[in-house]
Amino acid sequence: MIPGVKRRRLAPLVLTAIFLAETISVASAQEGESQITFRAAVEVVTVSAAVRDGRGRVIRDLKKSDFQVIDSGAPIEIRDFYAGDSPLSLAVLLDISGSMAVGGNMDRARHAVNIAIGNLRPGGDEAALFTFDSKLEEVVSFTTDLDRVRRLSLEGKPWGMTSLFDAIGAAAKAVAERGNHHRALLVITDGVDTGSRMTAPEVSGIASSIDVPVYLLTVVNPADHPGGEFAVIQTDGAAASVATLADLSRWTGGDMRVASEPIHTIEALQDLFLELRHQYLITFEPGTRPGWHPLEIRTRKKNLIVHARSGYISGPARSSN
């Protein structure tokens, strides 16, 4: 057991220890031909890219030649490419902090967990469930036995401070260990962070560097839903924390949705899974300059929007000897 990671027996939730690794090693096949090996960031960079048209529809039929990779302002060669509907690794990170007890948000969050697991496919997809308040806990480790998650009782009274950004940064590293082509972290929260030691840009840098898109479902009371039918706060007056969370998801290649009614949750998660199952996987060799490399993934076709992480971290330049 790793020091500082708490383990509980079945209370209402079963909590086990979590190991968070710092590197990625994933082997995968490209359309039944060559093997793609995803190594540490100093050897190869992998990027998951989702593409939509101007009407928000997911684009599924692009080829390697349709993409351009711009590293620090300069185009570079794509080394390997994968496109296809393949099994998904999804970690659900559920906020159980004290703020979730307000306005029925915990009930909305439990409903969202059930809808998310219901969108997974038995026999191929895998899921894990984490919870957090002032610390991150693992409830169910990654498993293809999806009933293990469905059978959980998520009843209980939310309590404690919210270390939202800390929990996202740690859980993203756990997802990066998985071997499926398509991987993501789904965070279900009310969006209030009261106890993190890390800022949104810091967490974004961690998640972006290991290529895990972070999708945020923010559950709120209808009166707090910006732009909603019963909203007291108008869209332009949304809280600064919500804008920060939206930036966080965008930097990692993910997305953010707000849900105050069951139909919002159903529609948002159906759209999320459609996007995840049709991500394009792109690999290329990193630049030799150590440090942060801003990254842009483009398509040669006009009017298409690409969602991908905003950069990567390259290790020290290697000697040629």
C-alpha positions as CSV (number, residue, x, y, z in Angstrom):
1,M,0.0,0.0,0.0
2,I,1.3,3.4,-0.9
3,P,1.7,5.7,2.1
4,G,-0.8,8.5,2.3
5,V,-3.5,6.7,0.2
6,K,-6.3,5.6,2.4
7,R,-8.0,2.2,2.2
8,R,-11.5,1.6,3.6
9,R,-13.6,-1.5,3.9
10,L,-17.2,-1.6,2.5
11,A,-19.0,1.3,4.2
12,P,-21.2,2.5,1.7
13,L,-18.2,2.6,-0.7
14,V,-15.3,0.2,-1.1
15,L,-12.0,2.1,-1.3
16,T,-8.7,0.5,-2.3
17,A,-5.2,1.8,-2.8
18,I,-4.2,3.4,-6.1
19,F,-0.8,3.4,-7.8
20,L,-0.1,6.4,-10.0
21,A,2.7,5.9,-12.6
22,E,4.6,8.6,-14.3
23,T,5.2,7.0,-17.7
24,I,3.1,5.5,-20.5
25,S,3.7,2.2,-22.2
26,V,0.9,1.0,-24.6
27,A,1.1,-1.5,-27.5
28,S,-1.6,-1.4,-30.1
29,A,-2.2,-2.5,-33.7
30,Q,-2.9,-0.2,-36.6
31,E,-5.8,-1.5,-38.8
32,G,-4.5,-5.1,-38.5
33,E,-1.0,-4.2,-39.9
34,S,1.9,-2.7,-38.1
35,Q,2.3,-2.5,-34.3
36,I,2.3,1.0,-32.7
37,T,4.2,1.2,-29.5
38,F,3.5,4.2,-27.2
39,R,6.6,4.7,-25.1
40,A,7.8,7.4,-22.7
41,A,7.4,11.0,-23.9
42,V,11.0,11.4,-24.8
43,E,10.7,8.7,-27.5
44,V,7.3,9.3,-29.0
45,V,4.4,11.6,-28.5
46,T,0.8,10.3,-28.8
47,V,-2.2,12.5,-29.2
48,S,-5.9,11.7,-29.2
49,A,-7.8,13.9,-31.6
50,A,-11.6,14.2,-31.9
51,V,-12.9,16.0,-35.0
52,R,-16.3,17.7,-35.5
53,D,-17.8,19.7,-38.3
54,G,-19.3,23.2,-38.0
55,R,-22.6,21.7,-36.8
56,G,-21.0,19.8,-34.0
57,R,-21.2,16.3,-35.7
58,V,-18.4,13.8,-35.1
59,I,-16.3,13.1,-38.2
60,R,-15.3,9.5,-38.4
61,D,-13.8,8.9,-41.9
62,L,-10.5,10.9,-41.9
63,K,-7.2,9.4,-42.9
64,K,-3.6,10.1,-42.0
65,S,-3.1,12.4,-45.0
66,D,-6.0,14.6,-43.8
67,F,-4.1,15.7,-40.6
68,Q,-1.3,18.1,-40.0
69,V,0.7,18.4,-36.7
70,I,2.2,21.8,-35.8
71,D,4.9,21.6,-33.1
72,S,6.0,24.9,-31.7
73,G,4.8,26.6,-34.9
74,A,6.5,24.2,-37.4
75,P,4.9,21.3,-39.2
76,I,6.3,17.8,-38.4
77,E,5.8,14.3,-39.8
78,I,3.1,12.0,-38.5
79,R,4.8,8.7,-37.6
80,D,1.8,6.4,-37.0
81,F,-2.0,6.8,-37.2
82,Y,-5.0,4.9,-35.9
83,A,-8.7,5.4,-36.7
84,G,-11.5,3.1,-35.6
85,D,-14.1,2.2,-33.0
86,S,-12.3,0.2,-30.4
87,P,-12.7,-0.6,-26.7
88,L,-12.7,2.3,-24.3
89,S,-11.0,2.8,-20.9
90,L,-13.0,5.3,-18.8
91,A,-12.3,6.5,-15.3
92,V,-15.1,8.2,-13.6
93,L,-14.1,10.7,-10.9
94,L,-17.0,11.5,-8.6
95,D,-17.0,14.5,-6.3
96,I,-18.3,13.6,-2.8
97,S,-17.2,16.8,-1.1
98,G,-19.5,18.8,1.2
99,S,-20.6,21.3,-1.5
100,M,-22.3,18.4,-3.4
101,A,-24.9,18.2,-0.6
102,V,-26.4,21.5,-1.8
103,G,-29.4,21.7,-4.1
104,G,-29.7,18.0,-5.0
105,N,-26.3,18.0,-6.8
106,M,-25.3,14.6,-5.3
107,D,-28.4,13.0,-6.7
108,R,-27.6,14.4,-10.1
109,A,-24.1,13.1,-9.8
110,R,-25.2,9.6,-8.9
111,H,-27.6,9.6,-11.9
112,A,-24.7,10.7,-14.1
113,V,-22.5,7.8,-12.9
114,N,-25.2,5.3,-13.8
115,I,-25.7,6.8,-17.2
116,A,-22.0,6.8,-18.0
117,I,-21.6,3.2,-17.0
118,G,-24.7,2.3,-19.0
119,N,-23.0,3.7,-22.2
120,L,-20.1,1.3,-21.9
121,R,-20.0,-2.0,-23.8
122,P,-19.7,-5.3,-22.0
123,G,-16.8,-7.5,-22.9
124,G,-14.5,-4.8,-24.2
125,D,-14.8,-1.5,-22.5
126,E,-13.3,-1.1,-19.0
127,A,-14.2,1.3,-16.2
128,A,-12.8,2.5,-12.9
129,L,-14.5,4.6,-10.3
130,F,-12.7,7.1,-8.1
131,T,-14.1,9.5,-5.5
132,F,-12.6,12.6,-4.0
133,D,-13.2,15.2,-1.3
134,S,-10.0,16.4,0.3
135,K,-8.2,13.3,-1.1
136,L,-8.5,10.9,-3.9
137,E,-9.8,7.4,-3.3
138,E,-10.1,4.4,-5.6
139,V,-13.5,2.7,-5.3
140,V,-13.3,0.1,-8.1
141,S,-10.0,-0.4,-10.0
142,F,-10.2,-0.8,-13.8
143,T,-12.3,-3.8,-14.8
144,T,-14.2,-5.1,-17.8
145,D,-16.8,-6.5,-15.3
146,L,-19.0,-3.4,-15.5
147,D,-21.5,-4.8,-13.1
148,R,-19.0,-4.3,-10.3
149,V,-19.5,-0.5,-10.8
150,R,-23.3,-0.8,-11.4
151,R,-23.8,-2.8,-8.2
152,L,-22.2,-0.1,-6.0
153,S,-24.3,1.9,-3.7
154,L,-23.3,5.5,-4.0
155,E,-25.5,6.5,-1.1
156,G,-23.9,8.5,1.7
157,K,-23.6,12.1,2.9
158,P,-21.1,14.3,1.1
159,W,-18.5,15.9,3.4
160,G,-15.1,17.5,3.4
161,M,-13.3,20.1,1.3
162,T,-12.9,19.8,-2.5
163,S,-9.4,19.2,-3.9
164,L,-10.7,19.1,-7.4
165,F,-7.6,20.0,-9.4
166,D,-5.4,17.7,-7.3
167,A,-7.8,14.8,-7.9
168,I,-7.9,15.4,-11.6
169,G,-4.2,15.5,-12.0
170,A,-3.7,12.2,-10.1
171,A,-6.6,10.3,-11.7
172,A,-5.4,11.4,-15.2
173,K,-2.1,9.6,-14.5
174,A,-3.9,6.4,-13.6
175,V,-5.9,6.5,-16.8
176,A,-2.7,6.9,-18.8
177,E,-1.6,3.4,-17.7
178,R,-4.4,1.7,-19.6
179,G,-3.7,-0.1,-22.9
180,N,-6.8,0.7,-25.0
181,H,-6.6,3.1,-27.9
182,H,-9.4,5.3,-26.5
183,R,-9.0,6.6,-22.9
184,A,-10.6,9.4,-21.0
185,L,-11.3,10.8,-17.5
186,L,-14.9,11.8,-16.8
187,V,-15.2,14.2,-13.8
188,I,-18.6,14.7,-12.2
189,T,-18.6,17.7,-9.9
190,D,-20.4,20.9,-9.0
191,G,-17.3,22.7,-10.1
192,V,-16.4,24.3,-6.7
193,D,-12.7,23.8,-5.6
194,T,-12.0,24.8,-2.1
195,G,-8.9,22.8,-1.2
196,S,-6.5,22.1,-4.1
197,R,-2.8,22.8,-3.9
198,M,-2.6,22.9,-7.7
199,T,-4.0,25.5,-10.1
200,A,-6.0,24.7,-13.2
201,P,-3.0,25.4,-15.5
202,E,-0.8,23.1,-13.5
203,V,-3.2,20.2,-13.7
204,S,-3.8,20.9,-17.4
205,G,0.0,20.6,-17.9
206,I,0.0,17.2,-16.2
207,A,-3.0,15.8,-18.1
208,S,-1.9,17.2,-21.4
209,S,1.6,15.8,-21.1
210,I,0.2,12.2,-20.7
211,D,-2.5,12.6,-23.3
212,V,-5.6,12.0,-21.3
213,P,-8.6,14.1,-22.3
214,V,-10.6,15.3,-19.3
215,Y,-14.3,15.6,-19.8
216,L,-16.2,17.6,-17.1
217,L,-19.9,17.2,-16.3
218,T,-20.8,20.0,-13.9
219,V,-24.0,19.2,-12.1
220,V,-25.9,22.3,-10.8
221,N,-29.3,23.4,-9.6
222,P,-31.5,24.8,-12.4
223,A,-31.2,28.2,-10.9
224,D,-27.4,28.0,-11.2
225,H,-27.4,26.7,-14.8
226,P,-26.0,29.6,-17.0
227,G,-28.3,30.3,-19.9
228,G,-30.8,27.7,-18.6
229,E,-34.6,28.2,-18.5
230,F,-34.7,28.8,-14.8
231,A,-31.3,30.5,-14.4
232,V,-30.8,33.3,-12.0
233,I,-27.2,33.9,-13.3
234,Q,-27.1,34.7,-16.9
235,T,-24.5,33.2,-19.3
236,D,-22.2,36.3,-19.1
237,G,-22.3,36.2,-15.3
238,A,-21.1,32.6,-14.8
239,A,-18.8,31.9,-12.0
240,A,-15.1,32.2,-12.6
241,S,-14.6,28.6,-11.4
242,V,-16.7,27.3,-14.2
243,A,-14.7,29.2,-16.8
244,T,-11.5,27.8,-15.3
245,L,-12.9,24.3,-15.6
246,A,-13.9,24.8,-19.2
247,D,-10.3,25.9,-19.9
248,L,-9.0,22.9,-18.2
249,S,-11.0,20.4,-20.3
250,R,-10.1,22.3,-23.5
251,W,-6.4,22.2,-22.8
252,T,-6.5,18.4,-22.4
253,G,-8.5,17.9,-25.6
254,G,-11.7,17.2,-23.6
255,D,-15.0,19.1,-23.2
256,M,-17.2,20.5,-20.5
257,R,-21.0,20.3,-20.1
258,V,-23.4,21.6,-17.5
259,A,-26.4,19.5,-16.4
260,S,-29.3,20.6,-14.2
261,E,-31.9,18.2,-15.5
262,P,-31.7,14.4,-16.3
263,I,-32.1,15.0,-20.0
264,H,-29.0,17.2,-20.0
265,T,-27.0,14.4,-18.5
266,I,-28.3,11.8,-20.9
267,E,-27.6,13.9,-24.0
268,A,-24.2,15.1,-22.8
269,L,-22.9,11.6,-22.1
270,Q,-24.3,10.1,-25.3
271,D,-22.4,12.7,-27.2
272,L,-19.3,12.2,-25.2
273,F,-19.2,8.5,-25.9
274,L,-19.7,9.0,-29.6
275,E,-16.7,11.3,-29.6
276,L,-14.5,9.0,-27.6
277,R,-15.2,6.0,-29.7
278,H,-14.1,7.8,-32.9
279,Q,-11.0,9.6,-31.7
280,Y,-8.0,9.5,-34.0
281,L,-4.7,8.4,-32.5
282,I,-1.6,10.2,-33.9
283,T,2.0,9.7,-33.0
284,F,5.2,11.6,-33.9
285,E,8.7,12.1,-32.7
286,P,9.2,14.9,-30.1
287,G,11.3,18.0,-30.7
288,T,14.8,18.0,-29.3
289,R,14.3,21.2,-27.3
290,P,13.6,20.3,-23.6
291,G,10.5,21.6,-22.0
292,W,7.0,22.6,-23.0
293,H,6.1,22.3,-26.7
294,P,2.8,24.0,-27.8
295,L,0.9,21.7,-30.2
296,E,-1.8,22.2,-32.8
297,I,-3.5,19.4,-34.7
298,R,-5.2,20.6,-37.9
299,T,-7.1,19.0,-40.7
300,R,-6.6,19.8,-44.4
301,K,-10.3,19.8,-44.9
302,K,-12.0,23.2,-44.2
303,N,-14.6,23.9,-41.6
304,L,-13.6,21.0,-39.3
305,I,-12.8,21.6,-35.6
306,V,-10.1,19.4,-33.9
307,H,-10.1,18.8,-30.1
308,A,-6.7,17.7,-28.9
309,R,-4.3,18.5,-26.1
310,S,-2.5,21.8,-26.4
311,G,1.1,20.6,-26.0
312,Y,3.6,18.1,-24.6
313,I,6.7,18.1,-22.5
314,S,9.9,16.9,-24.1
315,G,12.8,15.5,-22.2
316,P,16.4,16.7,-22.4
317,A,18.0,16.5,-25.9
318,R,19.9,13.3,-26.4
319,S,23.5,12.9,-27.4
320,S,24.1,11.5,-30.9
321,N,27.1,9.4,-29.6
